Structures are given as structure tokens and as C-alpha cells.
Amino acid sequence: MNDYTRDTALSCLMSEFKLDNKKAITKNWMIGGRIPEKYQERTVVIFQNLLREQTMKVKEIEVNF
């Protein structure tokens, strides 16, 4: 994930799961890969959608060159 997508993912996770500790989410979930089991399925969907959007934006940039 690029920086923008990572920040968006963090915001989405906080909103979706009503969490408030950015540092813990970043350290444990995003970097450490220790996503609580009850959140894993939805987190994967969020990440997949955001990465799809990121990929589409990169393709748009490549086409514009």
C-alpha cells in the first residue's frame, strides 16, 4: 500500500470497527499482521477494495504519460 492508501485504510478500520488507537492498529494490524479473528474477513475486503482503487489510479497515471 502506498501512503495515501494506508492512511485511508486506517481511517476505514477505525470507522468500521469503532476503534480509536491509530498507533495500535498500525503496529499490530497493518505492520504486524495480527488482526483479531473477528475482524479479519471484513479487513481483507477493505484492503482489497482500497488496493484495487490504488491500482486503477496507477494505471491512469501510466496512460497519461
C-alpha positions as CSV (number, residue, x, y, z in Angstrom):
1,M,0.0,0.0,0.0
2,N,1.2,3.5,-0.7
3,D,1.0,6.2,2.0
4,Y,-2.4,7.5,0.9
5,T,-4.0,4.0,0.7
6,R,-2.5,3.1,4.1
7,D,-4.0,6.3,5.7
8,T,-7.3,5.6,4.1
9,A,-7.3,2.0,5.3
10,L,-6.5,3.2,8.8
11,S,-9.4,5.6,8.7
12,C,-11.7,2.9,7.3
13,L,-10.7,0.4,10.0
14,M,-11.2,2.9,12.8
15,S,-14.7,3.9,11.5
16,E,-15.8,0.3,10.6
17,F,-14.9,-1.2,13.9
18,K,-15.3,1.9,16.2
19,L,-11.6,1.9,17.2
20,D,-9.6,4.9,18.4
21,N,-6.0,3.9,18.8
22,K,-4.3,4.6,15.4
23,K,-0.9,3.5,16.7
24,A,-2.1,0.1,17.9
25,I,-4.0,-0.6,14.6
26,T,-1.0,0.4,12.5
27,K,1.6,-1.5,14.6
28,N,-0.5,-4.7,15.3
29,W,-2.8,-5.0,12.4
30,M,-1.1,-3.4,9.4
31,I,2.6,-3.9,10.2
32,G,2.4,-7.0,12.5
33,G,-0.4,-8.7,10.7
34,R,-2.1,-9.6,14.0
35,I,-5.7,-8.7,13.1
36,P,-8.2,-10.0,15.6
37,E,-10.0,-13.0,14.1
38,K,-13.5,-11.4,14.3
39,Y,-12.3,-8.5,12.1
40,Q,-10.2,-10.5,9.6
41,E,-12.7,-11.1,6.9
42,R,-14.0,-7.5,6.7
43,T,-10.5,-6.2,7.0
44,V,-9.4,-8.2,3.9
45,V,-12.4,-6.9,1.9
46,I,-11.5,-3.3,2.9
47,F,-7.8,-3.8,1.9
48,Q,-8.7,-5.5,-1.3
49,N,-11.0,-2.7,-2.3
50,L,-8.5,0.0,-1.4
51,L,-5.7,-1.8,-3.3
52,R,-7.9,-2.1,-6.3
53,E,-8.5,1.6,-6.3
54,Q,-4.8,2.3,-5.9
55,T,-4.0,0.0,-8.8
56,M,-6.6,1.8,-11.0
57,K,-5.1,5.2,-10.1
58,V,-1.6,3.9,-11.0
59,K,-2.9,2.7,-14.4
60,E,-4.5,6.1,-15.1
61,I,-1.1,7.7,-14.4
62,E,0.7,5.3,-16.7
63,V,-1.8,6.0,-19.5
64,N,-1.4,9.8,-19.2
65,F,2.4,9.7,-19.8
